[in-house]
Amino acid sequence: MTISEEIKQQALKRAGNRCECMRPSHHTESKGRCFQSWDLEVHHILAVAAGGKDTLENCEVLCYQCRDRIHRYGKP
């Protein structure tokens, strides 16, 4: 399901236009936080198909690399 433009804009504002990924396994060099500010997209935390809602609380801003890691290797 596509996230509405309004939710995307709210998520980007909340994130300060930076990746919100805080998975330590993705960012060992920066103590678990990604600060990338390019190639961003708003991503469902829990997929709608798995019961997640299309809400701001169920979205996070991710850079392409973090999103790819999640889809390739899972959430951790």
HELIX and SHEET records of a PDB file:
HELIX    1   1 GLU A    5  ALA A   15  1                                  11    
HELIX    2   2 THR A   28  SER A   30  5                                   3    
HELIX    3   3 VAL A   48  ALA A   50  5                                   3    
HELIX    4   4 LEU A   56  ASN A   58  5                                   3    
HELIX    5   5 TYR A   64  TYR A   73  1                                  10    
SHEET    1   A 2 LEU A  40  HIS A  44  0                                        
SHEET    2   A 2 CYS A  59  CYS A  63 -1                                        
END                                                                             
